[in-house]
Amino acid sequence: MVIYQCRNCRQVIGHYEGDWDDPFLGLSTLDSQWRKECIEVLGKQVVRVMVQCDACLPVLWDEGLWYN
Ligand SMILES: [Zn+2]
């Protein structure tokens, strides 16, 4: 099971009821440094992935379109 949690506000964004190393998720193919930074093993086949939720994301890249 994979739990996605926001690294800023700690909100749980969602979870995936499968194996964390499911090739579909691509988590097992991440390089080891990124994996160490963002993935925390909570238990047997349970990992937490630190991401950013919509509310905590930096300014959207396409917001500049408003100036055009
Ligand atoms: Zn957040």
N, CA, C, O and the ligand as a Tripos MOL2 file, in Angstrom:
@<TRIPOS>MOLECULE
protein
  273   271    69     0     0
PROTEIN
NO_CHARGES

@<TRIPOS>ATOM
      1 N           0.8470   -1.1870    0.0000 N.3       1 MET1
      2 CA          0.0000    0.0000    0.0000 C.3       1 MET1
      3 C           0.8840    1.2390    0.0000 C.2       1 MET1
      4 O           1.9170    1.2960    0.6680 O.2       1 MET1
      5 N           0.4560    2.2010   -0.7510 N.am      2 VAL2
      6 CA          1.2080    3.4480   -0.8640 C.3       2 VAL2
      7 C           0.3250    4.5830   -0.3630 C.2       2 VAL2
      8 O          -0.8190    4.7290   -0.7930 O.2       2 VAL2
      9 N           0.8660    5.3850    0.5470 N.am      3 ILE3
     10 CA          0.1280    6.5320    1.0550 C.3       3 ILE3
     11 C           0.8150    7.7940    0.5400 C.2       3 ILE3
     12 O           2.0180    7.9750    0.7240 O.2       3 ILE3
     13 N           0.0570    8.6450   -0.0930 N.am      4 TYR4
     14 CA          0.5870    9.9100   -0.5950 C.3       4 TYR4
     15 C           0.2290   11.0090    0.3970 C.2       4 TYR4
     16 O          -0.9400   11.2280    0.7150 O.2       4 TYR4
     17 N           1.2550   11.6880    0.8720 N.am      5 GLN5
     18 CA          1.0220   12.7160    1.8700 C.3       5 GLN5
     19 C           1.7600   13.9830    1.4720 C.2       5 GLN5
     20 O           2.8740   13.9240    0.9520 O.2       5 GLN5
     21 N           1.1330   15.1330    1.7190 N.am      6 CYS6
     22 CA          1.7600   16.3950    1.3800 C.3       6 CYS6
     23 C           2.9140   16.6770    2.3370 C.2       6 CYS6
     24 O           2.7770   16.5550    3.5540 O.2       6 CYS6
     25 N           4.0420   17.0530    1.7660 N.am      7 ARG7
     26 CA          5.2280   17.2860    2.5990 C.3       7 ARG7
     27 C           5.1190   18.6080    3.3650 C.2       7 ARG7
     28 O           5.8560   18.8240    4.3270 O.2       7 ARG7
     29 N           4.2290   19.4730    2.9580 N.am      8 ASN8
     30 CA          4.0940   20.7610    3.6370 C.3       8 ASN8
     31 C           3.0180   20.7390    4.7160 C.2       8 ASN8
     32 O           3.3010   20.9900    5.8880 O.2       8 ASN8
     33 N           1.7940   20.4400    4.3250 N.am      9 CYS9
     34 CA          0.6900   20.5250    5.2890 C.3       9 CYS9
     35 C           0.3230   19.1750    5.8820 C.2       9 CYS9
     36 O          -0.5850   19.0830    6.7080 O.2       9 CYS9
     37 N           1.0200   18.1320    5.4670 N.am     10 ARG10
     38 CA          0.8180   16.7910    6.0270 C.3      10 ARG10
     39 C          -0.5490   16.2110    5.7140 C.2      10 ARG10
     40 O          -0.9580   15.2180    6.3160 O.2      10 ARG10
     41 N          -1.2360   16.8070    4.8040 N.am     11 GLN11
     42 CA         -2.5240   16.2620    4.4020 C.3      11 GLN11
     43 C          -2.3170   14.9810    3.6030 C.2      11 GLN11
     44 O          -1.4580   14.9160    2.7240 O.2      11 GLN11
     45 N          -3.1030   13.9810    3.9140 N.am     12 VAL12
     46 CA         -3.0500   12.7590    3.1190 C.3      12 VAL12
     47 C          -3.8540   12.9830    1.8560 C.2      12 VAL12
     48 O          -5.0540   13.2510    1.9000 O.2      12 VAL12
     49 N          -3.1710   12.8670    0.7320 N.am     13 ILE13
     50 CA         -3.7900   13.1980   -0.5430 C.3      13 ILE13
     51 C          -4.5250   11.9900   -1.1180 C.2      13 ILE13
     52 O          -5.5680   12.1240   -1.7570 O.2      13 ILE13
     53 N          -3.9670   10.8270   -0.8800 N.am     14 GLY14
     54 CA         -4.6110    9.6360   -1.4000 C.3      14 GLY14
     55 C          -3.7840    8.4150   -1.1100 C.2      14 GLY14
     56 O          -2.6840    8.5110   -0.5650 O.2      14 GLY14
     57 N          -4.3070    7.2730   -1.4720 N.am     15 HIS15
     58 CA         -3.5030    6.0750   -1.3120 C.3      15 HIS15
     59 C          -3.8090    5.0850   -2.4210 C.2      15 HIS15
     60 O          -4.8320    5.1530   -3.1030 O.2      15 HIS15
     61 N          -2.8740    4.1660   -2.5640 N.am     16 TYR16
     62 CA         -2.9560    3.1700   -3.6210 C.3      16 TYR16
     63 C          -2.8970    1.8110   -2.9620 C.2      16 TYR16
     64 O          -1.9600    1.5010   -2.2250 O.2      16 TYR16
     65 N          -3.9090    1.0010   -3.2350 N.am     17 GLU17
     66 CA         -4.0350   -0.2820   -2.5410 C.3      17 GLU17
     67 C          -3.2700   -1.3980   -3.2260 C.2      17 GLU17
     68 O          -3.7520   -2.5270   -3.3200 O.2      17 GLU17
     69 N          -2.0930   -1.0840   -3.6950 N.am     18 GLY18
     70 CA         -1.3070   -2.1340   -4.3390 C.3      18 GLY18
     71 C           0.0930   -2.1390   -3.7650 C.2      18 GLY18
     72 O           0.3860   -1.4300   -2.8020 O.2      18 GLY18
     73 N           0.9420   -2.9320   -4.3560 N.am     19 ASP19
     74 CA          2.3220   -2.9660   -3.9010 C.3      19 ASP19
     75 C           3.0290   -1.6850   -4.3160 C.2      19 ASP19
     76 O           2.7970   -1.1510   -5.4000 O.2      19 ASP19
     77 N           3.8940   -1.2060   -3.4340 N.am     20 TRP20
     78 CA          4.6020    0.0400   -3.7400 C.3      20 TRP20
     79 C           5.5460   -0.1320   -4.9220 C.2      20 TRP20
     80 O           5.8610    0.8320   -5.6200 O.2      20 TRP20
     81 N           5.9960   -1.3680   -5.1440 N.am     21 ASP21
     82 CA          6.9270   -1.5870   -6.2530 C.3      21 ASP21
     83 C           6.2130   -2.0090   -7.5330 C.2      21 ASP21
     84 O           6.8350   -2.4960   -8.4770 O.2      21 ASP21
     85 N           4.8980   -1.8140   -7.5470 N.am     22 ASP22
     86 CA          4.1410   -2.0140   -8.7700 C.3      22 ASP22
     87 C           4.7580   -1.1680   -9.8920 C.2      22 ASP22
     88 O           4.9080    0.0440   -9.7330 O.2      22 ASP22
     89 N           5.1130   -1.7810  -11.0080 N.am     23 PRO23
     90 CA          5.7450   -1.0130  -12.0950 C.3      23 PRO23
     91 C           4.8560    0.1290  -12.5830 C.2      23 PRO23
     92 O           5.3460    1.1120  -13.1380 O.2      23 PRO23
     93 N           3.5610   -0.0060  -12.3740 N.am     24 PHE24
     94 CA          2.6090    1.0290  -12.7750 C.3      24 PHE24
     95 C           2.9090    2.3590  -12.0960 C.2      24 PHE24
     96 O           2.7370    3.4200  -12.6970 O.2      24 PHE24
     97 N           3.3560    2.3030  -10.8520 N.am     25 LEU25
     98 CA          3.6320    3.5290  -10.0990 C.3      25 LEU25
     99 C           4.9940    4.1180  -10.4230 C.2      25 LEU25
    100 O           5.2060    5.3250  -10.3070 O.2      25 LEU25
    101 N           5.9150    3.2530  -10.8300 N.am     26 GLY26
    102 CA          7.2400    3.7290  -11.1810 C.3      26 GLY26
    103 C           8.1190    4.0650   -9.9930 C.2      26 GLY26
    104 O           9.2190    4.5880  -10.1680 O.2      26 GLY26
    105 N           7.6510    3.7730   -8.7830 N.am     27 LEU27
    106 CA          8.4370    4.1540   -7.6090 C.3      27 LEU27
    107 C           9.7310    3.3580   -7.4920 C.2      27 LEU27
    108 O          10.7400    3.8740   -7.0110 O.2      27 LEU27
    109 N           9.7020    2.1150   -7.9270 N.am     28 SER28
    110 CA         10.8770    1.2670   -7.7780 C.3      28 SER28
    111 C          11.9600    1.6100   -8.7920 C.2      28 SER28
    112 O          13.0820    1.1140   -8.6980 O.2      28 SER28
    113 N          11.6280    2.4520   -9.7570 N.am     29 THR29
    114 CA         12.6240    2.8170  -10.7590 C.3      29 THR29
    115 C          13.2660    4.1710  -10.4670 C.2      29 THR29
    116 O          14.1460    4.6150  -11.2040 O.2      29 THR29
    117 N          12.8290    4.8200   -9.3980 N.am     30 LEU30
    118 CA         13.4190    6.1020   -9.0430 C.3      30 LEU30
    119 C          14.8600    5.9070   -8.6080 C.2      30 LEU30
    120 O          15.2280    4.8480   -8.1000 O.2      30 LEU30
    121 N          15.6710    6.9330   -8.8110 N.am     31 ASP31
    122 CA         17.0420    6.7680   -8.3470 C.3      31 ASP31
    123 C          17.0720    6.8040   -6.8190 C.2      31 ASP31
    124 O          16.1830    7.3710   -6.1840 O.2      31 ASP31
    125 N          18.0830    6.2030   -6.2520 N.am     32 SER32
    126 CA         18.0750    5.9080   -4.8260 C.3      32 SER32
    127 C          18.0400    7.1680   -3.9580 C.2      32 SER32
    128 O          17.4820    7.1500   -2.8610 O.2      32 SER32
    129 N          18.6280    8.2490   -4.4410 N.am     33 GLN33
    130 CA         18.6330    9.4660   -3.6320 C.3      33 GLN33
    131 C          17.2360   10.0520   -3.5130 C.2      33 GLN33
    132 O          16.7970   10.4450   -2.4320 O.2      33 GLN33
    133 N          16.5580   10.1030   -4.6300 N.am     34 TRP34
    134 CA         15.1910   10.6330   -4.6480 C.3      34 TRP34
    135 C          14.2950    9.7410   -3.8100 C.2      34 TRP34
    136 O          13.4240   10.2160   -3.0810 O.2      34 TRP34
    137 N          14.5230    8.4410   -3.9270 N.am     35 ARG35
    138 CA         13.7010    7.4940   -3.1990 C.3      35 ARG35
    139 C          13.8650    7.6700   -1.6910 C.2      35 ARG35
    140 O          12.9030    7.5940   -0.9270 O.2      35 ARG35
    141 N          15.1210    7.9090   -1.2860 N.am     36 LYS36
    142 CA         15.4050    8.0690    0.1340 C.3      36 LYS36
    143 C          14.7420    9.3400    0.6740 C.2      36 LYS36
    144 O          14.3190    9.4060    1.8280 O.2      36 LYS36
    145 N          14.6690   10.3360   -0.1960 N.am     37 GLU37
    146 CA         14.1350   11.6230    0.2090 C.3      37 GLU37
    147 C          12.6160   11.6180    0.3140 C.2      37 GLU37
    148 O          12.0450   12.2590    1.1960 O.2      37 GLU37
    149 N          11.9850   10.9130   -0.5640 N.am     38 CYS38
    150 CA         10.5320   11.0500   -0.7160 C.3      38 CYS38
    151 C           9.7340    9.8430   -0.2580 C.2      38 CYS38
    152 O           8.5270    9.9420   -0.0360 O.2      38 CYS38
    153 N          10.3880    8.7200   -0.1160 N.am     39 ILE39
    154 CA          9.6430    7.5200    0.2440 C.3      39 ILE39
    155 C          10.0730    7.0320    1.6160 C.2      39 ILE39
    156 O          11.2600    6.8530    1.8890 O.2      39 ILE39
    157 N           9.0960    6.8240    2.4620 N.am     40 GLU40
    158 CA          9.3750    6.3460    3.8090 C.3      40 GLU40
    159 C           8.6580    5.0220    3.9920 C.2      40 GLU40
    160 O           7.4600    4.9100    3.7340 O.2      40 GLU40
    161 N           9.4000    4.0240    4.4390 N.am     41 VAL41
    162 CA          8.8030    2.7170    4.6520 C.3      41 VAL41
    163 C           8.1830    2.6790    6.0460 C.2      41 VAL41
    164 O           8.8720    2.8390    7.0530 O.2      41 VAL41
    165 N           6.8750    2.4640    6.0830 N.am     42 LEU42
    166 CA          6.1610    2.4500    7.3640 C.3      42 LEU42
    167 C           5.9990    1.0410    7.9040 C.2      42 LEU42
    168 O           5.8510    0.8440    9.1100 O.2      42 LEU42
    169 N           6.0280    0.0810    7.0280 N.am     43 GLY43
    170 CA          5.8420   -1.3020    7.4620 C.3      43 GLY43
    171 C           5.9810   -2.2030    6.2650 C.2      43 GLY43
    172 O           6.3910   -1.7810    5.1830 O.2      43 GLY43
    173 N           5.6320   -3.4540    6.4800 N.am     44 LYS44
    174 CA          5.7410   -4.4140    5.3990 C.3      44 LYS44
    175 C           4.7830   -4.0140    4.2730 C.2      44 LYS44
    176 O           3.5660   -3.9920    4.4600 O.2      44 LYS44
    177 N           5.3350   -3.7080    3.1330 N.am     45 GLN45
    178 CA          4.5590   -3.3220    1.9530 C.3      45 GLN45
    179 C           3.6940   -2.0820    2.1750 C.2      45 GLN45
    180 O           2.6950   -1.8860    1.4840 O.2      45 GLN45
    181 N           4.0790   -1.2530    3.1330 N.am     46 VAL46
    182 CA          3.4040    0.0330    3.3050 C.3      46 VAL46
    183 C           4.4530    1.1270    3.2430 C.2      46 VAL46
    184 O           5.3710    1.1640    4.0620 O.2      46 VAL46
    185 N           4.3170    2.0080    2.2810 N.am     47 VAL47
    186 CA          5.2550    3.1170    2.1820 C.3      47 VAL47
    187 C           4.4770    4.4260    2.1010 C.2      47 VAL47
    188 O           3.3250    4.4670    1.6690 O.2      47 VAL47
    189 N           5.1400    5.4820    2.5280 N.am     48 ARG48
    190 CA          4.5480    6.8010    2.4180 C.3      48 ARG48
    191 C           5.3750    7.6150    1.4440 C.2      48 ARG48
    192 O           6.6010    7.6640    1.5460 O.2      48 ARG48
    193 N           4.7090    8.2470    0.5090 N.am     49 VAL49
    194 CA          5.3890    9.0620   -0.4880 C.3      49 VAL49
    195 C           5.0790   10.5220   -0.1950 C.2      49 VAL49
    196 O           3.9170   10.9280   -0.1550 O.2      49 VAL49
    197 N           6.1270   11.3020    0.0070 N.am     50 MET50
    198 CA          5.9470   12.7170    0.2840 C.3      50 MET50
    199 C           5.8580   13.4870   -1.0270 C.2      50 MET50
    200 O           6.7780   13.4590   -1.8440 O.2      50 MET50
    201 N           4.7480   14.1660   -1.2110 N.am     51 VAL51
    202 CA          4.5410   14.9560   -2.4240 C.3      51 VAL51
    203 C           4.0310   16.3310   -1.9890 C.2      51 VAL51
    204 O           4.0800   16.6680   -0.8060 O.2      51 VAL51
    205 N           3.5500   17.1090   -2.9290 N.am     52 GLN52
    206 CA          2.9380   18.3870   -2.5830 C.3      52 GLN52
    207 C           1.5060   18.3970   -3.0860 C.2      52 GLN52
    208 O           1.2410   18.0360   -4.2330 O.2      52 GLN52
    209 N           0.5850   18.8100   -2.2290 N.am     53 CYS53
    210 CA         -0.8040   18.8850   -2.6510 C.3      53 CYS53
    211 C          -1.0260   20.1500   -3.4700 C.2      53 CYS53
    212 O          -0.1540   21.0160   -3.5380 O.2      53 CYS53
    213 N          -2.1900   20.2490   -4.0870 N.am     54 ASP54
    214 CA         -2.4910   21.3930   -4.9380 C.3      54 ASP54
    215 C          -2.3560   22.7090   -4.1860 C.2      54 ASP54
    216 O          -1.8740   23.7000   -4.7360 O.2      54 ASP54
    217 N          -2.7810   22.7160   -2.9330 N.am     55 ALA55
    218 CA         -2.7650   23.9510   -2.1670 C.3      55 ALA55
    219 C          -1.3470   24.4170   -1.8580 C.2      55 ALA55
    220 O          -1.1210   25.6110   -1.6650 O.2      55 ALA55
    221 N          -0.4030   23.5050   -1.8090 N.am     56 CYS56
    222 CA          0.9590   23.8440   -1.4190 C.3      56 CYS56
    223 C           1.9130   23.9590   -2.6080 C.2      56 CYS56
    224 O           3.0710   24.3470   -2.4530 O.2      56 CYS56
    225 N           1.4240   23.6250   -3.7670 N.am     57 LEU57
    226 CA          2.2930   23.7430   -4.9320 C.3      57 LEU57
    227 C           2.7100   25.1920   -5.1320 C.2      57 LEU57
    228 O           1.9310   26.1060   -4.8620 O.2      57 LEU57
    229 N           3.9150   25.4050   -5.5960 N.am     58 PRO58
    230 CA          4.3330   26.7710   -5.9260 C.3      58 PRO58
    231 C           3.4600   27.3420   -7.0350 C.2      58 PRO58
    232 O           2.6500   26.6320   -7.6300 O.2      58 PRO58
    233 N           3.6310   28.6120   -7.3020 N.am     59 VAL59
    234 CA          2.8240   29.2810   -8.3280 C.3      59 VAL59
    235 C           2.8580   28.4780   -9.6180 C.2      59 VAL59
    236 O           3.9190   28.0710  -10.0920 O.2      59 VAL59
    237 N           1.7020   28.2650  -10.1600 N.am     60 LEU60
    238 CA          1.6120   27.4660  -11.3770 C.3      60 LEU60
    239 C           2.4050   28.1080  -12.5030 C.2      60 LEU60
    240 O           2.3870   29.3250  -12.6870 O.2      60 LEU60
    241 N           3.0860   27.2770  -13.2360 N.am     61 TRP61
    242 CA          3.9470   27.7800  -14.3040 C.3      61 TRP61
    243 C           3.1760   28.5450  -15.3600 C.2      61 TRP61
    244 O           3.7080   29.4720  -15.9700 O.2      61 TRP61
    245 N           1.9200   28.1640  -15.5810 N.am     62 ASP62
    246 CA          1.1870   28.7760  -16.6940 C.3      62 ASP62
    247 C           0.3900   29.9980  -16.2470 C.2      62 ASP62
    248 O          -0.4110   30.5340  -17.0120 O.2      62 ASP62
    249 N           0.6100   30.4370  -15.0100 N.am     63 GLU63
    250 CA         -0.1190   31.6000  -14.5340 C.3      63 GLU63
    251 C           0.3120   32.8540  -15.2940 C.2      63 GLU63
    252 O          -0.4450   33.8180  -15.3970 O.2      63 GLU63
    253 N           1.5500   32.8290  -15.8300 N.am     64 GLY64
    254 CA          2.0440   33.9600  -16.6000 C.3      64 GLY64
    255 C           1.2370   34.2210  -17.8560 C.2      64 GLY64
    256 O           1.3210   35.3000  -18.4420 O.2      64 GLY64
    257 N           0.4590   33.2410  -18.2690 N.am     65 LEU65
    258 CA         -0.3540   33.4150  -19.4610 C.3      65 LEU65
    259 C          -1.3630   34.5480  -19.2860 C.2      65 LEU65
    260 O          -1.8390   35.1380  -20.2560 O.2      65 LEU65
    261 N          -1.6740   34.8330  -18.0260 N.am     66 TRP66
    262 CA         -2.6530   35.8860  -17.7530 C.3      66 TRP66
    263 C          -2.1540   37.2530  -18.2280 C.2      66 TRP66
    264 O          -2.9390   38.1600  -18.5070 O.2      66 TRP66
    265 N          -0.8320   37.3720  -18.3120 N.am     67 TYR67
    266 CA         -0.2850   38.6740  -18.6970 C.3      67 TYR67
    267 C          -0.3240   38.8830  -20.1950 C.2      67 TYR67
    268 O          -0.1310   40.0010  -20.6720 O.2      67 TYR67
    269 N          -0.5730   37.8100  -20.9490 N.am     68 ASN68
    270 CA         -0.5160   37.9200  -22.4030 C.3      68 ASN68
    271 C          -1.8310   38.4540  -22.9910 C.2      68 ASN68
    272 O          -1.9470   38.6060  -24.2070 O.2      68 ASN68
    273 ZN         -0.2290   20.6610    1.2700 Zn       69 ZN69
@<TRIPOS>BOND
     1     1     2 1
     2     2     3 1
     3     3     4 2
     4     3     5 am
     5     5     6 1
     6     6     7 1
     7     7     8 2
     8     7     9 am
     9     9    10 1
    10    10    11 1
    11    11    12 2
    12    11    13 am
    13    13    14 1
    14    14    15 1
    15    15    16 2
    16    15    17 am
    17    17    18 1
    18    18    19 1
    19    19    20 2
    20    19    21 am
    21    21    22 1
    22    22    23 1
    23    23    24 2
    24    23    25 am
    25    25    26 1
    26    26    27 1
    27    27    28 2
    28    27    29 am
    29    29    30 1
    30    30    31 1
    31    31    32 2
    32    31    33 am
    33    33    34 1
    34    34    35 1
    35    35    36 2
    36    35    37 am
    37    37    38 1
    38    38    39 1
    39    39    40 2
    40    39    41 am
    41    41    42 1
    42    42    43 1
    43    43    44 2
    44    43    45 am
    45    45    46 1
    46    46    47 1
    47    47    48 2
    48    47    49 am
    49    49    50 1
    50    50    51 1
    51    51    52 2
    52    51    53 am
    53    53    54 1
    54    54    55 1
    55    55    56 2
    56    55    57 am
    57    57    58 1
    58    58    59 1
    59    59    60 2
    60    59    61 am
    61    61    62 1
    62    62    63 1
    63    63    64 2
    64    63    65 am
    65    65    66 1
    66    66    67 1
    67    67    68 2
    68    67    69 am
    69    69    70 1
    70    70    71 1
    71    71    72 2
    72    71    73 am
    73    73    74 1
    74    74    75 1
    75    75    76 2
    76    75    77 am
    77    77    78 1
    78    78    79 1
    79    79    80 2
    80    79    81 am
    81    81    82 1
    82    82    83 1
    83    83    84 2
    84    83    85 am
    85    85    86 1
    86    86    87 1
    87    87    88 2
    88    87    89 am
    89    89    90 1
    90    90    91 1
    91    91    92 2
    92    91    93 am
    93    93    94 1
    94    94    95 1
    95    95    96 2
    96    95    97 am
    97    97    98 1
    98    98    99 1
    99    99   100 2
   100    99   101 am
   101   101   102 1
   102   102   103 1
   103   103   104 2
   104   103   105 am
   105   105   106 1
   106   106   107 1
   107   107   108 2
   108   107   109 am
   109   109   110 1
   110   110   111 1
   111   111   112 2
   112   111   113 am
   113   113   114 1
   114   114   115 1
   115   115   116 2
   116   115   117 am
   117   117   118 1
   118   118   119 1
   119   119   120 2
   120   119   121 am
   121   121   122 1
   122   122   123 1
   123   123   124 2
   124   123   125 am
   125   125   126 1
   126   126   127 1
   127   127   128 2
   128   127   129 am
   129   129   130 1
   130   130   131 1
   131   131   132 2
   132   131   133 am
   133   133   134 1
   134   134   135 1
   135   135   136 2
   136   135   137 am
   137   137   138 1
   138   138   139 1
   139   139   140 2
   140   139   141 am
   141   141   142 1
   142   142   143 1
   143   143   144 2
   144   143   145 am
   145   145   146 1
   146   146   147 1
   147   147   148 2
   148   147   149 am
   149   149   150 1
   150   150   151 1
   151   151   152 2
   152   151   153 am
   153   153   154 1
   154   154   155 1
   155   155   156 2
   156   155   157 am
   157   157   158 1
   158   158   159 1
   159   159   160 2
   160   159   161 am
   161   161   162 1
   162   162   163 1
   163   163   164 2
   164   163   165 am
   165   165   166 1
   166   166   167 1
   167   167   168 2
   168   167   169 am
   169   169   170 1
   170   170   171 1
   171   171   172 2
   172   171   173 am
   173   173   174 1
   174   174   175 1
   175   175   176 2
   176   175   177 am
   177   177   178 1
   178   178   179 1
   179   179   180 2
   180   179   181 am
   181   181   182 1
   182   182   183 1
   183   183   184 2
   184   183   185 am
   185   185   186 1
   186   186   187 1
   187   187   188 2
   188   187   189 am
   189   189   190 1
   190   190   191 1
   191   191   192 2
   192   191   193 am
   193   193   194 1
   194   194   195 1
   195   195   196 2
   196   195   197 am
   197   197   198 1
   198   198   199 1
   199   199   200 2
   200   199   201 am
   201   201   202 1
   202   202   203 1
   203   203   204 2
   204   203   205 am
   205   205   206 1
   206   206   207 1
   207   207   208 2
   208   207   209 am
   209   209   210 1
   210   210   211 1
   211   211   212 2
   212   211   213 am
   213   213   214 1
   214   214   215 1
   215   215   216 2
   216   215   217 am
   217   217   218 1
   218   218   219 1
   219   219   220 2
   220   219   221 am
   221   221   222 1
   222   222   223 1
   223   223   224 2
   224   223   225 am
   225   225   226 1
   226   226   227 1
   227   227   228 2
   228   227   229 am
   229   229   230 1
   230   230   231 1
   231   231   232 2
   232   231   233 am
   233   233   234 1
   234   234   235 1
   235   235   236 2
   236   235   237 am
   237   237   238 1
   238   238   239 1
   239   239   240 2
   240   239   241 am
   241   241   242 1
   242   242   243 1
   243   243   244 2
   244   243   245 am
   245   245   246 1
   246   246   247 1
   247   247   248 2
   248   247   249 am
   249   249   250 1
   250   250   251 1
   251   251   252 2
   252   251   253 am
   253   253   254 1
   254   254   255 1
   255   255   256 2
   256   255   257 am
   257   257   258 1
   258   258   259 1
   259   259   260 2
   260   259   261 am
   261   261   262 1
   262   262   263 1
   263   263   264 2
   264   263   265 am
   265   265   266 1
   266   266   267 1
   267   267   268 2
   268   267   269 am
   269   269   270 1
   270   270   271 1
   271   271   272 2
@<TRIPOS>SUBSTRUCTURE
     1 MET1         2 RESIDUE 1 A MET
     2 VAL2         6 RESIDUE 1 A VAL
     3 ILE3        10 RESIDUE 1 A ILE
     4 TYR4        14 RESIDUE 1 A TYR
     5 GLN5        18 RESIDUE 1 A GLN
     6 CYS6        22 RESIDUE 1 A CYS
     7 ARG7        26 RESIDUE 1 A ARG
     8 ASN8        30 RESIDUE 1 A ASN
     9 CYS9        34 RESIDUE 1 A CYS
    10 ARG10       38 RESIDUE 1 A ARG
    11 GLN11       42 RESIDUE 1 A GLN
    12 VAL12       46 RESIDUE 1 A VAL
    13 ILE13       50 RESIDUE 1 A ILE
    14 GLY14       54 RESIDUE 1 A GLY
    15 HIS15       58 RESIDUE 1 A HIS
    16 TYR16       62 RESIDUE 1 A TYR
    17 GLU17       66 RESIDUE 1 A GLU
    18 GLY18       70 RESIDUE 1 A GLY
    19 ASP19       74 RESIDUE 1 A ASP
    20 TRP20       78 RESIDUE 1 A TRP
    21 ASP21       82 RESIDUE 1 A ASP
    22 ASP22       86 RESIDUE 1 A ASP
    23 PRO23       90 RESIDUE 1 A PRO
    24 PHE24       94 RESIDUE 1 A PHE
    25 LEU25       98 RESIDUE 1 A LEU
    26 GLY26      102 RESIDUE 1 A GLY
    27 LEU27      106 RESIDUE 1 A LEU
    28 SER28      110 RESIDUE 1 A SER
    29 THR29      114 RESIDUE 1 A THR
    30 LEU30      118 RESIDUE 1 A LEU
    31 ASP31      122 RESIDUE 1 A ASP
    32 SER32      126 RESIDUE 1 A SER
    33 GLN33      130 RESIDUE 1 A GLN
    34 TRP34      134 RESIDUE 1 A TRP
    35 ARG35      138 RESIDUE 1 A ARG
    36 LYS36      142 RESIDUE 1 A LYS
    37 GLU37      146 RESIDUE 1 A GLU
    38 CYS38      150 RESIDUE 1 A CYS
    39 ILE39      154 RESIDUE 1 A ILE
    40 GLU40      158 RESIDUE 1 A GLU
    41 VAL41      162 RESIDUE 1 A VAL
    42 LEU42      166 RESIDUE 1 A LEU
    43 GLY43      170 RESIDUE 1 A GLY
    44 LYS44      174 RESIDUE 1 A LYS
    45 GLN45      178 RESIDUE 1 A GLN
    46 VAL46      182 RESIDUE 1 A VAL
    47 VAL47      186 RESIDUE 1 A VAL
    48 ARG48      190 RESIDUE 1 A ARG
    49 VAL49      194 RESIDUE 1 A VAL
    50 MET50      198 RESIDUE 1 A MET
    51 VAL51      202 RESIDUE 1 A VAL
    52 GLN52      206 RESIDUE 1 A GLN
    53 CYS53      210 RESIDUE 1 A CYS
    54 ASP54      214 RESIDUE 1 A ASP
    55 ALA55      218 RESIDUE 1 A ALA
    56 CYS56      222 RESIDUE 1 A CYS
    57 LEU57      226 RESIDUE 1 A LEU
    58 PRO58      230 RESIDUE 1 A PRO
    59 VAL59      234 RESIDUE 1 A VAL
    60 LEU60      238 RESIDUE 1 A LEU
    61 TRP61      242 RESIDUE 1 A TRP
    62 ASP62      246 RESIDUE 1 A ASP
    63 GLU63      250 RESIDUE 1 A GLU
    64 GLY64      254 RESIDUE 1 A GLY
    65 LEU65      258 RESIDUE 1 A LEU
    66 TRP66      262 RESIDUE 1 A TRP
    67 TYR67      266 RESIDUE 1 A TYR
    68 ASN68      270 RESIDUE 1 A ASN
    69 ZN69       273 GROUP 0 **** ****
